[in-house]
Amino acid sequence: MTSLSVEMLAADAVEPITSAGNAQLGVAVLAGIAVIVLLITKFKLHAFLALTIGSLALGAFAGAPLAATIDSFTSGLGKTVAGVGVLIALGAILGKLLADSGGADQIVDTILAKASGRSMPWAMVLIASVIGLPLFFEVGIVLLIPVVLLVAKRGNYSLMRIGIPALAGLSVMHGLIPPHPGPLVAIDALGANLGVTLALGVLVAIPTVIIAGPLFSKYAARWVDIPAPENMIPTRPSEDLEKRPGFGATVATVLLPVVLMLAKALVDIVVDNPDNGLQKVTDVIGSPLIALLAAVIVGMFTLGRAAGFTKQRLSTTVEKSLAPIAGVLLIVGAGGGFKQTLIDVGVGQMILDFSKNWSIPALLLAWLIAVAIRLATGSATVATISAAGLVAPLAEGMGTSETALLVLAIGAGSLFFSHVNDAGFWLVKEYFGMNVGQTIKTWSVMETIISVVGIGFVLLLSLVL
């Protein structure tokens, strides 16, 4: 960040709700994060409550009036839910349609029918990456685990050789690619361009998932050589359906919002004229809300109706898709409140002073903050939300591509070394029938590779953009 951008930010800064100095603010930030970590890890409190209490603690330690702290928190919560809540809901609906209609199984079966032998790990990473676009990580795991276990058993493959590529594909999508909650919140907090972030995210995701998936799985299979557990092969969703949607229609539906958002970003770069007719059209259809809404409406026909769903069944599917995301929306909203509290107490200027005095590149600083919070809380979403709030002031003087890379740096950091305080760790452990040591050697190391390789490619892109 140049000195000019720092001066511009200082000039535009909002008057903080406290007159605390940098030392007190630093203590307040550490105390606020410590409260959140302690409540989540020690007292097993829901992240929504932990973030709420942590925000109030932050304001108290910073010497801000309680009323002002409450206003900051509620304001941030409202803005965040308004900005990303609808997108998360639309993504959940699309994911549920994909799962319940058998569309996900259709993608899996079609690709596996054309893959064999050495190409199987590559087929698994491709399947996971495509399916992982609209699905939450946990939902993706539940959908893909039966496939992983069946392929490993029937083809006599090492479970890790097949499972690691699938997990890598899901994890990379979850951490780096919108419309997943983490990237969406970071984009909203930093004011990044979603289309550009999506395009750069794909550039970073492709080599990252190859290294952490098919390539690393060779070593993971040697370190942990276990068979697929018989008792963990559940029923696939489409086994109860008489028919399923076609492969082409399913893939087109999944990729529709991605194509629309990328088209908007491309036209904005090439045309760069707000009065141009083409740009006006792409600005509308390529906005995240319209792109995802279009995919959901199209999916009701290409997925739901193609699977023989009645109008009542479609309505039920949509209704069931929204209930599980209530917790996610509350966590995301509370994270936005925490972010706004950080900004309003004046942490932004403190971060600017810190990064200027220590000459730490903004991208690396963002990654390190996300890593620290991820290790402490075990939650990639909490790490992304908190890190985005802390480094948001750095984005003020950045260009479009720089801000997008800052989002990706945070996303990469949020995936670092999943361990025993992460629900995903236990989900993978139980599904694959591993002990804690085996899970660390495979899943935890894979997550670390994704994080380190991801920030590496982000830094490389920053040199050329």
C-alpha positions in Angstrom: 0.0 0.0 0.0 1.4 3.4 -1.0 1.8 6.3 1.4 -0.6 8.2 -0.8 -3.4 5.6 -0.2 -2.7 5.6 3.5 -3.1 9.4 3.6 -6.3 9.1 1.5 -7.7 6.6 4.0 -6.7 8.7 7.0 -8.6 11.7 5.4 -11.7 9.6 4.8 -11.7 7.7 8.0 -14.9 7.7 10.2 -14.6 9.3 13.6 -14.0 6.4 16.0 -16.5 5.9 18.9 -13.6 5.8 21.4 -10.4 7.9 21.9 -8.3 4.9 22.9 -4.7 4.8 21.7 -3.2 2.1 19.6 -1.9 0.2 22.6 -5.3 0.0 24.2 -7.0 -0.9 20.9 -4.5 -3.6 20.4 -5.3 -5.1 23.8 -9.0 -4.7 23.0 -8.8 -6.6 19.7 -6.8 -9.4 21.3 -9.3 -9.5 24.2 -12.3 -9.5 21.9 -10.9 -12.3 19.8 -9.9 -14.2 22.9 -13.4 -14.0 24.3 -14.8 -15.4 21.0 -12.2 -18.2 20.9 -12.8 -19.1 24.5 -16.5 -19.2 24.2 -16.4 -21.4 21.1 -13.7 -23.8 22.1 -14.0 -24.0 25.9 -17.7 -23.4 26.5 -18.9 -24.8 23.2 -21.1 -21.7 22.7 -22.7 -21.2 19.2 -20.5 -18.9 17.1 -23.4 -16.4 16.7 -23.5 -15.8 20.5 -19.8 -15.9 20.8 -19.4 -13.2 18.1 -22.1 -11.1 19.7 -20.5 -11.2 23.1 -17.1 -10.8 21.7 -18.2 -7.6 19.9 -19.5 -6.1 23.2 -16.3 -7.2 24.9 -14.2 -5.5 22.2 -16.1 -2.2 22.7 -15.8 -2.4 26.5 -12.1 -3.1 26.4 -11.6 -0.2 23.9 -13.4 2.2 26.2 -16.4 2.8 23.9 -19.8 3.6 25.2 -22.1 0.5 25.4 -24.8 2.2 23.4 -22.4 3.1 20.6 -21.0 -0.4 20.6 -24.5 -1.9 20.3 -25.3 0.5 17.4 -22.1 -0.5 15.6 -22.8 -4.2 16.0 -26.5 -4.0 14.9 -25.6 -1.8 12.0 -22.9 -4.2 10.8 -25.2 -7.2 11.3 -28.0 -5.6 9.2 -25.7 -4.5 6.4 -24.0 -7.9 6.1 -27.3 -9.9 6.1 -28.7 -7.5 3.5 -25.6 -7.8 1.4 -25.1 -11.6 1.4 -28.0 -13.2 3.2 -30.2 -13.5 0.0 -27.2 -14.9 -1.9 -26.5 -17.6 0.7 -30.3 -18.5 0.6 -30.3 -18.7 -3.2 -27.2 -20.8 -3.2 -28.7 -23.2 -0.6 -31.9 -23.6 -2.8 -29.8 -24.4 -5.8 -27.7 -26.9 -3.9 -30.8 -28.6 -2.5 -32.3 -28.9 -6.0 -29.1 -30.4 -7.3 -29.0 -33.0 -4.5 -32.6 -34.0 -4.3 -33.2 -34.2 -8.0 -30.3 -36.6 -8.5 -28.5 -34.0 -10.6 -25.4 -34.4 -8.4 -25.5 -38.2 -8.8 -25.9 -37.8 -12.5 -22.7 -35.7 -12.7 -20.8 -38.2 -10.6 -22.0 -41.3 -12.5 -21.3 -39.7 -15.9 -17.8 -38.7 -15.1 -16.9 -41.9 -13.3 -18.2 -43.9 -16.3 -15.6 -42.3 -18.4 -12.7 -42.6 -15.9 -10.6 -45.5 -14.8 -7.2 -46.4 -13.3 -4.9 -43.4 -13.0 -7.5 -40.9 -14.1 -9.8 -41.7 -11.2 -8.3 -39.2 -8.7 -8.5 -36.5 -11.4 -12.1 -37.5 -12.0 -12.9 -37.2 -8.3 -11.4 -33.7 -8.0 -13.4 -32.6 -11.1 -16.6 -34.0 -9.7 -16.0 -32.3 -6.3 -15.1 -29.0 -7.8 -18.2 -28.9 -10.0 -20.6 -30.1 -7.3 -18.8 -27.9 -4.7 -19.7 -24.7 -6.6 -23.3 -24.3 -5.3 -23.1 -26.6 -2.2 -21.9 -25.9 1.4 -18.9 -28.0 2.4 -20.8 -30.2 4.8 -23.5 -30.9 2.2 -20.9 -31.7 -0.4 -19.2 -34.2 1.9 -22.5 -36.0 2.6 -23.2 -36.2 -1.2 -19.7 -37.3 -2.2 -18.7 -39.7 0.6 -20.9 -42.5 -0.7 -19.3 -42.1 -4.1 -15.8 -42.1 -2.7 -16.4 -45.2 -0.6 -18.1 -47.1 -3.4 -15.4 -46.2 -6.0 -12.6 -47.2 -3.5 -14.3 -50.5 -2.7 -15.3 -51.6 -6.2 -12.2 -50.4 -7.9 -9.9 -51.7 -5.1 -8.4 -48.2 -4.8 -6.7 -46.7 -1.7 -9.4 -44.7 0.1 -7.0 -41.8 0.4 -6.2 -41.9 -3.3 -9.8 -41.3 -4.1 -11.0 -39.4 -1.0 -8.3 -36.6 -0.8 -9.0 -35.3 -4.3 -12.7 -35.1 -3.5 -12.1 -33.3 -0.2 -9.6 -30.9 -1.8 -12.1 -30.0 -4.5 -14.8 -29.2 -2.0 -12.5 -27.3 0.4 -11.0 -25.1 -2.3 -14.5 -24.1 -3.6 -15.6 -23.5 0.0 -12.7 -21.2 0.9 -12.0 -19.3 -2.4 -15.0 -19.3 -4.7 -18.2 -17.3 -4.2 -21.2 -17.9 -3.7 -19.9 -19.7 -0.6 -20.6 -17.7 2.6 -16.9 -17.0 3.5 -15.9 -15.4 0.2 -19.2 -13.5 0.0 -18.7 -12.0 3.4 -15.1 -11.0 2.6 -16.2 -9.5 -0.7 -18.9 -7.5 1.0 -16.6 -6.4 3.9 -13.8 -5.3 1.6 -15.9 -3.8 -1.2 -14.4 -6.2 -3.8 -15.8 -6.8 -7.2 -17.5 -10.3 -7.1 -16.9 -11.1 -10.8 -13.2 -10.2 -10.7 -12.8 -12.1 -7.4 -14.5 -15.1 -9.0 -12.3 -15.0 -12.0 -9.0 -14.7 -10.0 -10.3 -17.3 -7.5 -10.7 -19.8 -10.3 -7.1 -19.0 -11.5 -5.8 -19.7 -7.9 -8.1 -22.6 -7.3 -7.1 -24.7 -10.4 -3.4 -25.3 -9.6 -4.1 -25.3 -5.8 -6.7 -28.1 -6.1 -4.4 -30.1 -8.4 -1.5 -29.9 -5.9 -3.5 -30.6 -2.8 -5.7 -33.2 -4.5 -4.4 -35.7 -7.0 -0.8 -35.0 -6.4 -0.8 -35.0 -2.6 -3.1 -38.1 -2.5 -0.2 -40.2 -3.7 1.6 -39.5 -0.5 -1.5 -39.6 1.7 -2.3 -43.1 0.4 1.2 -44.2 1.5 0.9 -42.6 4.9 -2.6 -43.9 5.6 -3.5 -47.1 3.8 -7.0 -48.1 4.9 -9.9 -49.8 3.2 -13.3 -48.1 2.8 -15.4 -48.8 6.0 -18.4 -51.0 5.1 -20.7 -49.5 7.7 -20.3 -45.9 6.4 -21.7 -46.4 2.8 -25.1 -44.6 3.0 -28.0 -44.6 0.5 -27.6 -42.1 -2.4 -30.4 -39.5 -2.8 -31.3 -40.5 -6.4 -31.9 -44.2 -5.6 -35.5 -43.5 -4.7 -36.1 -41.5 -8.0 -37.6 -43.0 -11.2 -35.6 -40.5 -13.4 -32.9 -38.0 -13.1 -32.0 -34.8 -15.0 -29.6 -35.0 -17.9 -25.8 -34.5 -17.5 -25.6 -31.5 -19.8 -28.6 -29.7 -18.4 -27.3 -30.2 -14.8 -23.8 -28.9 -15.5 -25.2 -25.9 -17.4 -27.5 -25.1 -14.5 -24.7 -25.3 -12.0 -22.4 -23.2 -14.1 -25.0 -20.6 -15.2 -24.4 -18.1 -12.3 -20.6 -18.4 -12.7 -20.9 -17.7 -16.4 -23.2 -14.7 -15.9 -20.9 -13.2 -13.2 -17.8 -13.7 -15.2 -19.4 -12.2 -18.3 -20.2 -9.1 -16.3 -16.6 -8.8 -15.1 -15.2 -9.3 -18.6 -17.6 -6.7 -20.2 -16.8 -4.2 -17.4 -13.1 -4.6 -18.2 -13.2 -4.6 -22.0 -16.0 -2.1 -22.6 -15.6 0.1 -19.4 -18.5 2.4 -20.4 -21.5 2.7 -18.1 -23.6 4.1 -21.0 -22.9 1.2 -23.3 -26.0 -1.0 -23.9 -24.2 -4.3 -23.6 -22.6 -3.3 -20.3 -26.0 -2.1 -18.9 -27.4 -5.6 -19.7 -24.5 -7.6 -18.2 -24.5 -5.3 -15.1 -28.0 -6.5 -14.4 -27.9 -10.2 -15.4 -24.3 -10.6 -14.0 -25.1 -9.2 -10.6 -24.9 -11.9 -8.0 -28.6 -11.7 -7.0 -29.9 -12.0 -10.6 -27.3 -14.6 -11.6 -28.2 -16.9 -8.7 -31.9 -16.2 -8.9 -31.8 -17.1 -12.6 -30.0 -20.4 -11.8 -32.6 -21.3 -9.2 -35.5 -20.6 -11.6 -33.8 -22.5 -14.4 -33.0 -25.3 -12.0 -36.6 -25.8 -11.0 -37.2 -26.9 -14.6 -33.9 -28.5 -15.6 -33.4 -30.3 -12.3 -36.7 -30.4 -10.4 -39.2 -30.9 -13.2 -36.7 -33.2 -15.1 -36.7 -35.5 -12.0 -40.5 -35.6 -12.0 -41.0 -33.2 -9.1 -44.5 -31.9 -8.7 -45.1 -28.2 -7.8 -45.7 -29.3 -4.2 -42.4 -31.3 -4.2 -40.5 -28.3 -5.6 -42.0 -26.1 -2.9 -41.1 -28.6 -0.2 -37.5 -28.8 -1.5 -37.1 -25.0 -1.4 -38.6 -24.9 2.1 -36.2 -27.6 3.4 -33.2 -25.9 1.9 -33.7 -22.7 3.9 -34.0 -24.2 7.4 -30.4 -25.5 7.7 -28.8 -22.2 6.7 -30.4 -20.2 9.6 -27.4 -20.8 11.7 -25.0 -19.8 8.9 -26.9 -16.5 8.3 -26.8 -15.7 12.0 -23.0 -16.4 12.2 -22.4 -14.4 9.1 -24.6 -11.5 10.4 -22.8 -11.5 13.8 -19.5 -11.6 12.0 -20.5 -8.4 10.1 -21.4 -6.8 13.4 -18.0 -7.7 14.8 -16.4 -6.3 11.7 -18.3 -3.0 12.1 -17.4 -2.8 15.7 -13.7 -3.2 14.9 -13.9 -0.4 12.3 -15.9 2.0 14.5 -13.6 1.7 17.5 -10.7 2.8 15.3 -8.9 -0.5 14.7 -8.6 0.4 11.0 -6.0 3.1 11.6 -4.2 0.9 14.1 -3.8 -1.8 11.4 -2.7 0.8 8.9 0.0 2.0 11.3 1.1 -1.5 12.1 1.4 -2.6 8.5 3.2 0.6 7.6 5.7 0.4 10.4 6.5 -3.3 10.0 6.4 -3.2 6.2 4.2 -6.4 6.1 2.5 -6.8 2.7 -1.3 -6.5 3.0 -1.9 -9.8 1.4 0.4 -11.7 3.7 -0.9 -9.8 6.8 -4.5 -10.8 5.9 -3.4 -14.4 5.4 -1.6 -14.5 8.8 -4.6 -13.0 10.6 -7.0 -15.5 9.0 -4.5 -18.4 9.9 -4.3 -17.3 13.5 -8.1 -17.1 13.9 -8.6 -20.4 12.0 -6.2 -22.2 14.3 -7.9 -20.8 17.4 -11.6 -21.2 16.5 -11.5 -24.1 14.0 -14.1 -22.3 11.9 -13.1 -21.1 8.4 -16.2 -18.9 8.2 -15.4 -17.2 11.6 -11.7 -16.8 10.5 -12.8 -15.2 7.2 -15.3 -12.8 8.8 -13.0 -11.7 11.6 -9.9 -11.3 9.3 -12.0 -9.3 6.7 -13.1 -6.9 9.5 -9.5 -6.4 10.7 -8.0 -5.7 7.3 -10.9 -4.0 5.6 -9.2 -0.5 6.0 -6.3 -1.7 3.9 -8.7 -2.2 0.9 -9.7 1.4 0.8 -6.7 2.5 -1.4 -6.5 -0.6 -3.5 -7.5 -1.3 -7.1 -10.1 -3.8 -8.2 -7.7 -6.7 -8.7 -5.8 -6.0 -5.5 -8.9 -6.0 -3.4 -10.0 -9.3 -5.0 -6.6 -10.8 -4.2 -7.0 -9.6 -0.6 -10.3 -11.6 -0.4 -8.5 -14.7 -1.7 -5.6 -14.3 0.8 -8.1 -14.3 3.6 -9.9 -17.3 2.1 -6.6 -19.2 1.8 -5.7 -18.4 5.4 -9.1 -19.5 6.7 -8.4 -23.1 5.5 -5.0 -23.6 7.3 -4.5 -26.8 9.3 -8.0 -28.0 10.3 -7.6 -29.9 13.6 -9.7 -31.1 16.6 -11.6 -27.9 17.1 -13.0 -28.0 13.6 -16.3 -29.8 13.0 -15.1 -30.7 9.5 -12.2 -32.6 11.0 -14.5 -35.0 12.9 -16.8 -35.3 9.9 -14.0 -36.6 7.7 -12.5 -38.7 10.5 -15.8 -40.6 11.1 -16.8 -41.0 7.5 -13.5 -42.4 6.5 -13.1 -44.5 9.7 -9.7 -43.0 10.7 -8.2 -42.3 14.0 -7.1 -38.8 15.0 -3.5 -39.3 14.0 -4.5 -40.6 10.5 -6.9 -37.7 10.0 -4.1 -35.2 10.8 -1.7 -36.9 8.4 -4.2 -36.7 5.6 -7.0 -34.1 6.0 -5.1 -31.6 8.2 -2.0 -31.7 6.0 -4.2 -31.4 2.8 -5.9 -28.3 4.3 -2.5 -26.8 5.1 -1.3 -27.4 1.6 -4.4 -25.7 0.1 -3.7 -22.7 2.4 0.0 -22.3 1.7 -0.2 -23.0 -2.0 -3.2 -20.7 -2.3 -1.5 -17.7 -0.7 1.6 -18.5 -2.9 -0.4 -18.2 -6.1 -2.2 -15.1 -4.7 1.2 -13.4 -4.1 2.4 -14.5 -7.6 -0.7 -12.9 -9.2 -0.1 -9.7 -7.2 3.3 -9.4 -9.0 1.7 -9.3 -12.5 -1.6 -7.5 -11.8 
